[in-house]
Amino acid sequence: MQKKEGTRYLYVRALFTAWIAMFSLLPFGGLDGEKIFYWNKIAWGSRLLYRLVH
């Protein structure tokens, strides 16, 4: 039972981290996504697409 609970914790933590990464790619003021978007739209789009797929 202990192993199953630890695995669930890691899974939830990974999902939360992925959500934060996706949120940070949004091109709005103050987020990293805005900087990447104005620097190189292809780089921004590829990272956003990668986050959506994975």
MODELLER restraints for C-alpha pairs under 7 A, 6 or more apart:
rsr = mdl.restraints
at = mdl.atoms
rsr.add(forms.Gaussian(group=physical.xy_distance, feature=features.Distance(at['CA:22:A'], at['CA:51:A']), mean=6.13, stdev=0.5))
rsr.add(forms.Gaussian(group=physical.xy_distance, feature=features.Distance(at['CA:24:A'], at['CA:31:A']), mean=5.58, stdev=0.5))
rsr.add(forms.Gaussian(group=physical.xy_distance, feature=features.Distance(at['CA:24:A'], at['CA:32:A']), mean=5.80, stdev=0.5))
rsr.add(forms.Gaussian(group=physical.xy_distance, feature=features.Distance(at['CA:24:A'], at['CA:33:A']), mean=5.86, stdev=0.5))
rsr.add(forms.Gaussian(group=physical.xy_distance, feature=features.Distance(at['CA:25:A'], at['CA:32:A']), mean=6.05, stdev=0.5))
rsr.add(forms.Gaussian(group=physical.xy_distance, feature=features.Distance(at['CA:25:A'], at['CA:33:A']), mean=3.83, stdev=0.5))
rsr.add(forms.Gaussian(group=physical.xy_distance, feature=features.Distance(at['CA:25:A'], at['CA:48:A']), mean=6.61, stdev=0.5))
rsr.add(forms.Gaussian(group=physical.xy_distance, feature=features.Distance(at['CA:26:A'], at['CA:33:A']), mean=4.87, stdev=0.5))
rsr.add(forms.Gaussian(group=physical.xy_distance, feature=features.Distance(at['CA:26:A'], at['CA:34:A']), mean=6.75, stdev=0.5))
rsr.add(forms.Gaussian(group=physical.xy_distance, feature=features.Distance(at['CA:27:A'], at['CA:33:A']), mean=4.42, stdev=0.5))
rsr.add(forms.Gaussian(group=physical.xy_distance, feature=features.Distance(at['CA:27:A'], at['CA:34:A']), mean=3.84, stdev=0.5))
rsr.add(forms.Gaussian(group=physical.xy_distance, feature=features.Distance(at['CA:27:A'], at['CA:37:A']), mean=6.28, stdev=0.5))
rsr.add(forms.Gaussian(group=physical.xy_distance, feature=features.Distance(at['CA:28:A'], at['CA:34:A']), mean=5.38, stdev=0.5))
rsr.add(forms.Gaussian(group=physical.xy_distance, feature=features.Distance(at['CA:36:A'], at['CA:44:A']), mean=5.62, stdev=0.5))
rsr.add(forms.Gaussian(group=physical.xy_distance, feature=features.Distance(at['CA:37:A'], at['CA:44:A']), mean=5.31, stdev=0.5))
